[in-house]
Amino acid sequence: MAAERVINFSAGPAVLPDQVLETAQKEMFDWHGAGMGVMEMSHRGKEFGAIINHARDQLRSLLSVPDNYKILFLQGGGTAQFASVPLNLMKGENATADYIVTGGWSQKAAKEAAKYGSVRVVNEEVDSFTGIPSPSTWKLNPEASYVYYCANETVHGVEFSFVPDTGDVPLVADMSSNFLSRGVDVSKFGLIYASAQKNIGCAGVVVVIVREDLLGNPHPTCPVALDYTVTNKHNSMYNTPPTWSIYISGLVFDWIEAQGGLAEMEKRADKRSSSVYDTIDASGGFYKAAVAKDARSHMNVRFVLGSAELDAKFLAEAAERKMVNLKGHRSLGGIRASMYNACKLEHAATLVTFMKEFQEANQ
């Protein structure tokens, strides 16, 4: 399988581990002797019950999720969570929430949340996102219902290297594009969410990890499909869940454990990203990093060349070498190499070799 496949640097949906695809292929027609595939089975049956419970238990083990946190599998991706978070966590008639805006996704989340309550952007707003504002400049409200941030901005390639300290105010994190790339202390958060199509599995499901004391008091207008309390009460199956996506996520969780867990994922992520950043920094300006060094993403490496024409030539020649989906986001241009957990070390090495050869031929 792997010999015929391209080197896929897509920001999402993204590459999946070969072993996961092979297992899914083998089990597609008949899951564990059930006589039917996962996409065919009832979500109320014992077979899918075993699948979803295994995925939840495996994720709890990988992240050492404390017992007082609930793990939910929802639909609507990260974008639905822009509304779900305020609808579930903004408490009281005059509730407010603080947002740390460091890129396009946190910016969109703040805009959506403002429909349901008072939202304050606590850092200075900028036209371009190239770093993390110093926490000393944040104007946090100790009475806020929660503080929200995006741990890794997929579009802009900006990643937090630290967990914000918000005191007694619950911290909410969108970890969609760096979830499971390293260990985190879940107890520092009120809520973590991550859409699946980057490090977890295939598109269609979003994982929510929420502290149980934050459940039970959603906004009166909260749609039932977005209500964490209802979702938790019904084991993430109030309505038909995205069964295939949850199944694939469980296989990915198994794969991560087999590879050595989150410590190994972090080691590989550091090695992949540093090899590309080192090449950029050693290029004498031929390649230019788009983000400050202390905020560079380990997942989404952004850089530009000297002109749009050179960017286009780089992309075309990379494609000839079967390296695809390197084009930067449509709003920014340039180059973006997304290297999630399933990106092999040798694929990052192939990109580095090409970058050096391209510079030698074009400078």
Order of alpha helices (4+ residues) and beta strands (2+ residues): beta-alpha-alpha-beta-alpha-beta-alpha-beta-beta-beta-beta-beta-beta-beta-alpha-alpha-alpha-beta-beta-alpha-beta-beta-alpha
